[in-house]
Amino acid sequence: MPPPRTRGTALRHRLAELRGTDVPAKAMDARALAALAANPGCERRAILDGAGVDKAALASALGAPSAFGQSQFALVRGNAFEAKAKADGGAELLRLVHEKLDRGAEPPARAHVPDLSAIGPEGRSARTALALREAVEARDWTLLDHPMLALDVAGSPAFLEPDAVVVHPDGSWTVVEIKSFPMLDGSADPAKVGAAARQAAVYVLALEQVAARLAPAPRVRHQVLLVCPKDFSNLPTASAVDVRKQRAVTGRQLARLTRIQDIADALPENTCFSPELPAAELTAAVESVPAAYAPECLSACELAFHCRDRSRAAGAVTSLGRAVRAELGGLATVGDVLAAAGGETGDPDDPAVAALRRAAELRAEALGRRAVGEAVPCR
């Protein structure tokens, strides 16, 4: 058995081949990880994200371009608001952390903002770990601006960059998530807050891996600080968000992911996902990896349109939603469902088959009455 270092090098080489040796890797961010954790059964997304494939470029090359992603205006607005929230060395940001999360501590008199620059993501993550250790030993308020965290995902490291991490005087750590959507009268859009909480939960998991390597291990707070514009202004305000539930769910889902090494080993030898390949060859490569499409993918994955078309062409009931799929038991295709409803196949003692046949009888009865002009009574 080769040593771990050799196995890791072999995996990186294999992932580079899958991506295309001349194609730069696209970093996996917390948003992508949260979406991946929400659909852990999708091996296609796991291997594409693990290999650093640009799924937006891949979708365009497949003829199914995606509308998923942030607009340029939203990115510019978000960057401008983040710069304002971190102005004056992060003084306002630390004040909000103290006010919302740690009123019992001494108010931050000044901000310590260590330099986290280094070469490459590995170097930056190592520098971040050192800065966190030094901040814990200093026992003072410290702001880490865009630290780099490494999180193991299915046997492959993902490098994540939260907006900020604050070290409290007691040595505990808090994730700070800065968003440009407004907080009106102290509350924000629940859907957007939920998405931010799932993203922050990924950062909490990554921080916990860093903390586990220190002795004694610092406490990673499960309440994160969500910073948003106040009402219709550009002034920052904040709210504490408990992410324990999101952290637990995300941790379980990431643990269920098939190891990327196993997925890569199951692929044909010359498989490559480079968008520069001919369309037929690229389609065959993508289809060689099983997908788990659901309508929720449309708001979370760049390949959703392509996978939806393939799912519909195959008649898969997953294209109708996970709830429908769960109700149909072992019936995996629309053809199977129609055959079971028509009495052609299926065990009549199966609750799903019995329900389908009853529904088909009611439908036929209703259509028959309408054909002769009778009123159909409500049941």
C-alpha positions in Angstrom: 0.0 0.0 0.0 1.5 3.4 -1.0 2.1 5.9 1.8 -0.5 8.7 2.4 1.6 11.3 0.7 1.9 9.2 -2.5 -1.9 8.5 -2.5 -2.6 12.2 -2.1 -0.2 13.1 -4.9 -1.8 10.4 -7.1 -5.3 11.7 -6.4 -4.2 15.3 -7.2 -2.7 14.1 -10.5 -5.8 12.2 -11.4 -8.1 15.1 -10.6 -5.9 17.4 -12.8 -6.3 14.8 -15.6 -10.1 14.9 -15.2 -10.2 18.7 -15.2 -7.7 19.0 -18.1 -4.0 19.4 -17.5 -3.9 22.9 -19.0 -7.2 24.0 -17.3 -6.8 25.9 -14.0 -8.7 24.6 -11.0 -11.8 26.4 -9.8 -11.7 26.8 -6.0 -14.6 25.2 -4.1 -16.2 27.8 -1.9 -18.6 27.4 1.1 -21.6 28.1 -1.0 -20.8 25.2 -3.3 -20.0 22.9 -0.3 -23.4 23.8 1.3 -25.1 22.9 -2.0 -23.1 19.7 -2.3 -24.0 18.7 1.3 -27.7 19.3 0.4 -27.5 16.6 -2.3 -24.8 14.1 -1.1 -26.0 11.4 -3.5 -24.9 13.3 -6.6 -21.5 11.8 -7.6 -21.4 14.0 -10.6 -21.2 17.2 -8.6 -18.8 15.7 -6.1 -16.2 14.7 -8.7 -16.6 17.9 -10.7 -16.2 20.1 -7.6 -13.4 17.9 -6.3 -11.5 18.2 -9.5 -12.0 22.0 -9.7 -14.0 21.9 -12.9 -15.7 25.2 -13.9 -19.3 23.9 -14.1 -20.6 27.1 -15.7 -18.1 26.7 -18.6 -18.9 23.0 -18.8 -22.7 23.7 -18.9 -22.2 26.2 -21.8 -20.0 23.7 -23.7 -22.8 21.0 -23.3 -25.3 23.4 -24.8 -27.2 24.0 -21.5 -25.9 27.3 -20.2 -26.8 28.1 -16.6 -28.5 31.2 -15.2 -27.2 30.3 -11.8 -24.9 32.7 -10.0 -24.6 36.3 -8.8 -24.9 39.3 -11.0 -22.0 41.6 -11.5 -24.0 44.4 -9.8 -24.6 42.3 -6.8 -20.9 41.5 -6.5 -19.9 45.1 -6.7 -22.5 46.2 -4.2 -21.4 43.3 -1.8 -17.7 44.2 -2.1 -18.5 47.9 -1.4 -20.6 47.1 1.7 -17.9 44.7 3.0 -15.3 47.3 2.7 -17.4 49.8 4.7 -18.1 47.2 7.4 -14.4 46.5 7.8 -13.3 50.2 7.7 -11.0 51.7 10.4 -9.2 48.4 10.9 -12.5 46.5 11.6 -13.4 48.7 14.6 -17.1 48.7 13.8 -17.1 44.9 13.1 -15.5 44.2 16.5 -18.0 46.5 18.2 -20.9 44.6 16.6 -19.3 41.2 17.7 -19.0 42.6 21.3 -22.5 44.0 21.3 -24.3 40.9 19.9 -22.2 38.0 21.1 -19.9 38.9 24.0 -21.1 41.8 26.2 -19.4 40.3 29.2 -15.9 40.8 27.7 -14.0 44.1 27.8 -15.0 46.3 24.9 -12.4 46.2 22.0 -10.2 49.2 22.4 -8.3 48.6 19.2 -8.3 46.0 16.5 -5.5 43.5 15.9 -5.5 42.6 12.2 -2.7 40.2 11.5 -1.2 39.9 8.0 -2.4 36.6 6.4 -0.6 36.8 3.1 1.2 33.7 1.9 1.9 31.8 -1.3 -0.9 29.5 -2.5 -3.9 28.2 -0.6 -1.8 25.8 1.4 0.5 28.6 2.6 -2.4 30.9 3.4 -4.2 28.2 5.4 -1.0 27.5 7.4 -0.6 31.2 8.0 -4.2 31.5 9.2 -3.7 28.6 11.6 -0.6 30.3 13.0 -2.4 33.6 13.4 -5.3 31.9 15.2 -2.8 30.3 17.6 -1.1 33.6 18.3 -4.4 35.4 18.8 -5.5 32.8 21.4 -2.2 33.2 23.3 -2.5 37.0 23.1 -6.0 37.0 24.8 -7.2 40.1 23.1 -9.7 41.0 20.4 -8.3 40.0 16.9 -9.8 40.2 13.5 -8.7 37.9 10.8 -9.7 39.5 7.4 -10.4 36.8 4.8 -8.6 33.9 6.4 -8.0 30.7 4.5 -9.4 27.5 6.0 -8.9 23.9 4.8 -11.7 21.4 5.1 -11.5 17.7 4.1 -14.3 16.8 1.7 -14.6 13.2 0.6 -10.8 12.7 1.0 -9.9 15.9 -0.9 -9.0 19.3 0.7 -11.3 22.3 0.0 -9.9 25.7 0.7 -12.5 28.2 2.1 -12.3 31.9 2.6 -14.8 33.4 5.1 -15.4 37.1 5.2 -13.8 37.3 8.7 -13.1 35.4 11.9 -12.9 37.1 15.2 -10.9 35.8 18.2 -12.4 36.9 21.5 -10.4 37.7 24.6 -11.3 34.3 26.1 -9.8 32.6 23.1 -13.0 31.5 21.4 -13.6 32.0 17.7 -16.6 33.5 15.8 -17.4 33.4 12.1 -18.5 36.7 10.6 -20.6 36.6 7.5 -21.2 39.8 5.6 -24.1 40.1 3.2 -25.4 42.9 1.1 -29.2 42.1 1.5 -30.9 44.5 3.9 -32.0 43.9 7.5 -35.3 45.8 7.8 -36.4 46.6 11.4 -33.9 44.1 12.7 -34.9 41.1 10.5 -34.0 40.0 7.0 -35.4 37.7 4.3 -35.6 34.2 6.0 -34.6 32.4 2.9 -31.5 34.5 2.5 -30.6 34.2 6.2 -31.0 30.4 5.9 -28.6 30.3 2.9 -26.1 32.5 4.8 -26.4 30.2 7.9 -25.7 27.1 5.8 -22.7 28.8 4.3 -21.4 29.9 7.7 -21.9 26.4 9.1 -19.3 25.2 6.6 -16.9 27.7 7.9 -17.6 26.6 11.5 -16.8 23.0 10.5 -13.5 24.1 8.9 -12.6 26.1 12.0 -13.3 23.1 14.2 -10.8 21.1 12.3 -8.2 23.9 12.9 -9.1 24.1 16.6 -8.7 20.3 17.0 -5.0 20.6 16.1 -4.4 23.0 19.0 -3.9 22.1 22.7 -6.0 22.9 24.5 -8.6 23.2 21.6 -10.2 26.7 21.5 -14.0 26.9 21.4 -15.6 27.6 18.1 -18.8 29.5 18.7 -21.9 28.1 17.0 -23.5 31.6 17.0 -22.2 33.5 14.0 -22.5 37.2 13.3 -24.5 38.1 10.2 -23.7 41.7 9.1 -26.1 43.4 6.7 -27.1 47.0 5.7 -29.5 48.6 8.1 -32.9 49.3 6.6 -32.3 51.2 3.3 -29.0 52.7 4.2 -25.5 51.4 3.7 -24.7 51.4 7.5 -23.8 48.0 8.9 -26.0 46.3 11.5 -25.8 42.7 12.7 -27.6 39.8 14.2 -26.5 36.7 16.0 -27.5 33.5 14.1 -27.3 30.1 15.7 -26.0 27.6 13.2 -25.9 24.4 15.3 -28.6 22.7 13.3 -27.1 23.7 10.0 -23.6 22.6 11.2 -24.9 19.2 12.3 -26.8 18.6 9.1 -24.0 19.7 6.9 -21.5 17.6 8.8 -23.6 14.5 8.4 -24.2 15.1 4.7 -20.5 15.7 4.0 -19.6 12.6 5.9 -21.9 10.6 3.6 -20.3 11.7 0.4 -18.6 9.0 -1.5 -14.9 9.5 -1.4 -13.7 11.4 -4.5 -10.9 8.8 -4.9 -13.5 6.0 -5.3 -15.5 8.0 -7.8 -12.4 8.8 -9.8 -11.2 5.1 -9.8 -14.6 4.0 -11.2 -14.3 6.3 -14.3 -12.9 5.2 -17.7 -9.1 5.8 -18.0 -9.2 8.7 -20.4 -12.2 10.6 -19.0 -11.8 14.4 -19.1 -14.2 17.2 -18.4 -12.4 20.0 -20.2 -14.9 22.4 -21.9 -12.5 22.5 -24.9 -13.4 18.9 -25.9 -15.8 18.1 -28.7 -19.4 18.2 -27.5 -20.1 14.5 -28.1 -16.9 13.4 -26.2 -17.7 15.9 -23.3 -21.3 14.7 -23.0 -20.1 11.1 -22.8 -17.6 12.0 -20.1 -20.2 13.8 -18.0 -22.8 11.0 -18.5 -20.2 8.4 -17.2 -20.8 9.8 -13.7 -24.2 9.2 -12.0 -26.2 12.3 -11.1 -29.0 12.8 -8.6 -31.1 15.5 -10.2 -33.9 17.2 -8.2 -35.7 20.5 -8.9 -33.8 22.1 -6.0 -30.6 21.8 -8.1 -31.9 24.7 -10.4 -31.0 27.2 -7.6 -27.8 25.6 -6.6 -25.9 24.0 -9.5 -24.7 25.3 -12.8 -25.3 21.9 -14.5 -28.9 21.7 -13.4 -30.4 22.4 -16.9 -28.3 19.7 -18.5 -29.2 17.2 -15.8 -32.8 18.1 -15.9 -33.0 17.4 -19.6 -31.3 14.1 -19.2 -33.5 13.2 -16.2 -36.7 14.0 -18.2 -35.5 12.1 -21.3 -34.9 9.0 -19.1 -38.4 9.5 -17.5 -36.9 9.6 -14.0 -39.4 10.4 -11.3 -36.7 12.4 -9.4 -37.4 15.2 -12.0 -40.7 15.7 -10.3 -39.2 16.3 -6.9 -37.8 14.4 -3.9 -41.2 14.3 -2.2 -42.8 12.6 -5.2 -39.9 10.2 -5.5 -40.2 9.2 -1.8 -44.0 8.5 -2.2 -43.4 6.2 -5.2 -41.2 3.6 -3.4 -39.4 1.3 -5.9 -41.0 2.9 -9.0 -38.1 4.8 -10.5 -39.4 6.0 -13.9 -42.6 7.6 -15.2 -43.1 4.5 -17.4 -43.1 2.3 -14.3 -45.6 4.5 -12.6 -48.0 4.5 -15.5 -47.7 0.7 -15.9 -48.4 0.2 -12.2 -51.4 2.6 -12.3 -52.8 0.7 -15.3 -52.5 -2.7 -13.6 -49.9 -3.9 -16.1 -47.1 -4.3 -13.5 -46.6 -4.0 -9.8 -47.6 -5.8 -6.6 -51.2 -4.9 -5.7 -50.2 -5.2 -2.0 -47.6 -2.4 -2.4 -49.1 0.8 -0.9 -47.7 2.9 -3.7 -49.1 0.7 -6.4 -52.5 0.5 -4.6 -52.6 4.3 -4.3 -51.7 4.7 -8.0 -54.4 2.3 -9.1 -57.0 3.9 -7.0 -56.0 7.3 -8.3 -56.3 6.0 -11.9 -59.8 4.6 -11.2 -60.9 7.9 -9.8 -59.5 9.8 -12.8 -61.1 7.4 -15.3 -64.4 7.7 -13.4 -64.2 11.6 -13.4 -63.3 11.8 -17.1 -66.1 9.4 -18.0 -68.7 11.4 -16.2 -67.5 14.6 -17.8 -67.8 13.0 -21.2 -71.5 12.4 -20.7 -72.1 15.8 -19.1 -72.6 14.6 -15.5 -71.4 16.6 -12.5 -68.5 15.1 -10.7 -69.1 15.1 -6.9 -66.4 16.2 -4.5 -64.9 13.3 -2.5 
